[in-house]
Amino acid sequence: MKLGINRKTSTFLKYLISYFLIFSVLILCFFMILRSQLTKAYTAGQAERVASQMEAMVAHLNSELWFLSNSERLISQNSDIILTVYLSDSKYWAITHRELTQYADSSSLIDSIALFSRNTGQVFSTREYITQSNGVLTITNAAQKKVTFDPQPYMNGSAGQLIWLQGDASRYLLWFPVNRSEASYLFFYILDTRLFQSQLNSLLSNE
């Protein structure tokens, strides 16, 4: 007996395979279009979320920078702090450290406030250890890593300045308010870069 597939069955299988291939292509195209639309919708949602968080972060930083501007005025008008600039009296040193610490603790943006008296050569800092030699300042962290810089180039500006310092595996972001080179003192802020890092990280996701 001869076995085989008759012509009618063969034609049916050909049609079945053809329809199956067409159906598979259509299903594939459908899922590709669906994936594209979902990706666009997700990306748009992510963009809106990030933009909203960016606006919130900018608003927060603006409020913190406003506090810096306000504290500049308060520090320059604080008689106890100003007396320290002119008097080598440990009593005023303790008062100045306490007053500056209160200002520093009032803002999450501030890591330290530093005050350098040109009259006495003293440097007062609320957190970081800062010394001076011939007007050049050195910031030393807990690991004894140092950054040395001359503040003179940042004096006499018409507006506050952000300064990035780096050296010996230590980095600092400084805010210099308007200081005058002929003044008896200068002060500046060391900003907490961890705040910036955490806020930027909050804008990121695994996706």
C-alpha positions in Angstrom: 0.0 0.0 0.0 1.3 3.5 -0.9 1.3 6.0 1.9 1.4 9.8 1.3 -0.4 13.1 1.7 -3.0 13.7 -0.9 -3.1 17.0 -2.8 -6.1 18.4 -0.9 -4.4 17.8 2.5 -1.1 19.3 1.2 -2.9 22.5 0.1 -4.7 22.7 3.4 -1.3 22.5 5.3 0.2 25.2 3.1 -2.7 27.5 3.8 -2.5 26.7 7.5 1.2 27.5 7.6 0.8 30.7 5.6 -2.0 31.9 7.9 0.0 30.9 10.9 3.0 32.9 9.7 0.8 35.9 8.9 -0.9 35.7 12.3 2.6 35.4 14.0 3.8 38.5 12.2 0.7 40.4 13.1 1.0 39.4 16.8 4.7 40.4 16.8 3.9 43.8 15.2 1.1 44.3 17.8 3.4 43.6 20.7 6.1 45.8 19.2 3.6 48.7 18.8 2.3 48.1 22.3 5.8 48.0 23.8 6.6 51.3 22.0 3.5 53.0 23.3 4.1 51.8 26.8 7.7 52.9 26.7 6.7 56.4 25.5 4.0 56.6 28.2 6.5 55.4 30.8 9.2 57.8 29.6 6.8 60.7 29.6 5.7 59.8 33.2 9.3 59.5 34.3 10.2 62.9 32.7 7.3 64.6 34.4 8.3 63.0 37.8 11.9 64.0 37.4 11.0 67.6 36.3 8.7 67.9 39.3 11.4 66.7 41.7 13.9 69.0 40.0 11.6 72.0 40.5 11.2 71.0 44.2 14.9 70.6 44.6 15.6 74.0 43.0 13.0 75.7 45.2 14.6 74.1 48.3 18.1 75.2 47.3 16.8 78.7 46.6 15.4 78.9 50.1 18.7 77.6 51.5 20.7 80.1 49.5 18.3 82.8 50.7 19.2 81.7 54.3 22.9 82.1 53.5 22.3 85.6 52.3 20.3 86.4 55.4 22.9 84.9 57.7 25.7 86.9 56.0 23.9 90.1 57.2 23.3 88.7 60.7 26.9 87.6 61.1 28.3 91.0 59.9 26.0 92.7 62.4 26.7 90.5 65.4 28.7 92.6 67.8 30.1 89.6 69.7 31.5 88.1 66.5 32.9 91.4 65.3 34.6 92.0 68.7 36.4 88.7 68.3 38.0 90.0 65.1 39.8 92.7 67.1 40.3 91.2 70.5 42.5 88.2 71.4 40.3 87.2 74.3 39.3 83.5 74.7 36.0 84.6 76.2 35.0 86.1 72.9 36.4 83.1 71.0 33.9 80.8 72.8 31.1 83.2 72.2 31.9 83.4 68.5 32.1 79.7 68.1 28.7 79.3 69.8 27.1 82.0 67.6 28.5 80.7 64.4 27.5 77.2 65.3 23.9 78.4 65.8 23.9 79.9 62.3 25.4 76.7 60.8 22.9 74.4 62.5 20.0 76.5 61.2 20.5 75.2 57.6 20.9 71.7 56.2 23.0 73.2 53.4 25.8 74.4 55.7 28.6 72.0 56.9 30.7 74.7 58.5 31.1 78.5 58.8 34.6 79.8 59.0 35.7 83.2 60.2 39.3 84.5 59.7 40.5 87.5 61.6 43.3 89.3 59.9 44.0 91.3 63.0 44.7 88.3 65.4 45.4 85.6 62.8 42.8 83.4 64.4 40.5 81.1 62.4 37.1 80.1 63.8 35.3 77.2 62.2 32.2 75.4 63.5 33.1 72.0 62.2 36.1 71.6 59.9 39.6 72.2 61.2 41.0 75.3 59.5 44.4 77.0 60.0 46.2 79.9 58.3 49.7 80.8 57.4 50.5 84.2 55.9 46.9 84.6 54.9 46.7 81.2 53.2 44.1 78.8 54.6 44.3 75.1 55.1 41.3 72.8 55.7 42.2 69.5 57.3 39.7 66.7 57.6 39.5 63.8 60.1 41.7 61.6 57.9 44.4 64.4 57.9 43.8 65.1 54.3 44.4 68.7 53.5 43.3 71.4 51.0 45.2 74.7 51.0 43.9 77.8 49.2 44.5 81.5 49.1 41.2 83.4 49.6 42.5 86.6 48.1 41.3 85.9 44.5 37.8 85.5 45.8 37.7 88.9 47.5 36.1 92.1 46.2 33.5 90.3 44.2 30.2 92.1 43.4 28.3 88.9 44.3 28.7 85.7 46.3 30.8 83.0 44.7 30.7 79.2 44.7 34.2 77.7 44.9 35.1 74.0 44.4 38.3 72.9 46.1 40.0 69.6 45.7 43.2 68.0 46.9 44.7 65.0 48.8 41.5 63.0 48.3 39.4 65.7 50.0 36.9 68.0 48.3 35.0 71.0 49.5 32.3 73.3 48.0 32.6 76.8 49.5 30.3 79.7 49.3 32.1 83.1 49.6 29.8 86.0 50.3 31.0 89.5 49.3 34.2 90.1 51.3 36.4 93.1 51.0 40.2 92.7 50.8 40.7 95.8 53.1 38.4 94.4 55.7 39.7 93.1 59.1 38.1 89.7 58.6 36.6 87.4 56.1 34.1 84.6 56.4 32.8 81.8 54.2 30.7 78.7 54.3 31.6 75.1 53.6 28.6 73.5 52.1 27.4 70.0 52.7 27.9 68.2 49.3 26.2 65.1 50.7 22.9 67.1 50.5 23.4 67.8 46.8 24.4 64.1 46.2 21.4 62.7 48.0 19.0 65.0 46.3 20.4 64.2 42.8 20.3 60.5 43.6 16.7 60.8 44.5 16.0 61.8 40.9 17.5 58.6 39.6 15.9 55.2 39.4 17.0 51.7 38.3 15.0 52.2 35.1 
